[in-house]
Amino acid sequence: MKKILISFTLFILFIIFLFCVTSNYTNAVSNNLSNNFFRLHILANSDSEEDQKLKLKIRDNIIEFMNNENFSSKEETIDYINNNKSKFYEIAEKTIYENGYNYSVNINIGNFYFPTKNYGNISLPAGLYDALRVEIGEAKGQNWWCVMFPSLCFIDISSGVVDK
């Protein structure tokens, strides 16, 4: 009976050890990824079909604006966005008004929580990431996000494969 109790205790300790090692590794990978990515996050006013379409139009216009830029680091991306924050506001506001709405726009640059997200052949774990957040109106609708650096907002959606 004593051998079974010792074996069972060792087994439980081994499981706890594996859990701790796996958890530490996952946290380290997540923190490393978080430190190397800058994301774009757009929140729609509501879940109505019209508000969701508007969110995607704003997304398209922001991505089109950013498509002309080629950043070599996360810091360079953040500097550019900070220096052009008014341009992002202008893009969102103009898109809203051109589509017949009068929603307010809130633009924030900060550290926000994101759930796990798959981008074609890579996956980003849930966690806190630096991001440009665009809030449309009440910002209570479904959201859309991508990675601005490295530029995974511009992957080939048809194949879902991120170019090397």
C-alpha positions in Angstrom: 0.0 0.0 0.0 2.9 2.3 0.8 4.4 1.8 -2.7 1.1 2.7 -4.3 0.8 5.9 -2.3 4.4 6.9 -3.1 3.9 6.2 -6.8 0.7 8.1 -6.8 2.3 11.1 -5.1 5.2 11.1 -7.5 2.8 10.9 -10.4 0.9 13.9 -9.1 4.1 15.9 -8.6 5.2 15.0 -12.1 1.9 16.3 -13.5 2.2 19.5 -11.5 5.8 19.9 -12.8 4.7 19.4 -16.4 1.9 22.0 -16.0 4.4 24.5 -14.5 7.0 24.0 -17.2 4.3 24.2 -20.0 2.7 27.3 -18.4 6.1 29.1 -18.1 7.0 28.3 -21.7 3.6 29.5 -23.0 3.9 32.7 -21.1 7.4 33.3 -22.3 6.4 32.7 -26.0 3.3 34.9 -25.5 5.3 37.8 -24.0 7.9 37.5 -26.7 5.3 37.7 -29.4 3.5 40.5 -27.7 6.7 42.5 -27.5 7.2 42.2 -31.3 3.8 42.8 -32.7 1.7 46.0 -33.2 -2.0 45.4 -34.0 -4.9 47.2 -35.4 -8.3 46.8 -33.6 -11.5 48.3 -35.0 -14.7 48.2 -32.9 -18.1 48.8 -34.7 -20.8 50.9 -33.2 -23.1 47.9 -33.0 -23.7 44.5 -34.5 -26.2 45.8 -37.1 -25.4 44.8 -40.6 -24.9 48.5 -41.6 -22.5 49.2 -38.7 -20.5 46.0 -39.5 -20.2 47.1 -43.2 -19.1 50.6 -42.1 -16.5 49.0 -39.8 -15.1 47.1 -42.8 -15.0 50.2 -45.0 -13.0 52.1 -42.3 -10.7 49.1 -42.1 -10.2 49.1 -45.8 -9.4 52.8 -45.9 -6.9 52.5 -43.0 -5.2 49.5 -44.6 -5.1 51.3 -47.9 -3.4 54.3 -46.2 -0.9 52.0 -44.4 -0.2 50.0 -47.5 2.2 52.6 -48.8 4.4 52.3 -45.7 7.1 49.8 -45.0 8.3 49.7 -41.4 11.4 47.9 -40.2 10.4 47.7 -36.5 7.5 47.9 -34.1 8.9 51.1 -32.6 9.0 52.7 -36.1 5.4 51.7 -36.7 4.3 53.2 -33.3 6.2 56.4 -34.0 4.6 56.7 -37.4 1.1 56.1 -36.0 1.6 58.5 -33.1 2.8 61.2 -35.6 -0.2 60.5 -37.9 -2.9 59.9 -35.3 -4.9 62.8 -36.7 -4.8 61.2 -40.2 -6.3 57.9 -38.8 -9.0 60.0 -37.1 -9.6 61.9 -40.4 -9.9 58.6 -42.4 -12.4 57.1 -40.0 -14.4 60.3 -39.7 -14.5 60.9 -43.4 -15.6 57.3 -44.1 -18.4 57.6 -41.5 -19.7 60.8 -42.9 -19.4 59.7 -46.6 -21.6 56.7 -45.6 -24.3 58.9 -44.1 -23.6 58.4 -40.4 -22.6 60.9 -37.7 -20.9 58.5 -35.2 -18.1 59.8 -33.1 -14.6 58.3 -33.5 -12.2 57.5 -30.7 -8.5 56.7 -31.7 -6.3 55.2 -29.0 -2.8 53.8 -29.0 -2.1 51.5 -26.1 -1.8 48.0 -24.7 -5.0 46.0 -25.1 -6.2 42.4 -24.6 -6.7 40.2 -27.7 -8.0 36.7 -27.8 -6.2 34.0 -29.7 -6.1 34.8 -33.5 -5.0 32.7 -36.5 -3.5 34.5 -39.4 -3.3 31.9 -42.2 -0.5 29.6 -41.2 0.5 31.3 -37.9 -1.4 31.7 -34.6 -1.1 34.5 -32.0 -1.9 33.5 -28.5 -4.3 35.5 -26.4 -2.7 38.3 -24.4 -1.9 42.0 -24.2 -0.6 43.6 -27.3 0.2 47.2 -28.3 -2.3 48.4 -30.8 -4.1 51.2 -32.6 -7.7 51.0 -31.5 -10.4 52.7 -33.6 -13.7 52.9 -31.7 -16.7 53.8 -33.9 -19.7 55.4 -32.1 -20.6 53.4 -29.0 -18.0 50.7 -29.9 -20.4 47.9 -28.8 -20.4 45.9 -31.9 -18.2 43.0 -33.2 -14.6 44.0 -33.7 -12.0 43.3 -36.3 -8.2 43.1 -35.8 -5.0 42.3 -37.6 -1.3 42.8 -37.1 0.2 46.1 -38.5 3.7 45.1 -37.7 4.8 42.9 -39.1 2.2 43.7 -41.7 -0.1 40.7 -41.5 -3.1 42.9 -42.3 -2.1 42.5 -45.9 -1.8 38.8 -46.3 -3.4 37.0 -49.2 -6.8 36.2 -47.7 -7.7 33.7 -50.4 -4.9 31.3 -49.5 -4.5 32.3 -45.8 -0.7 31.8 -46.1 1.6 34.5 -44.7 4.4 35.4 -47.1 7.9 34.8 -45.6 
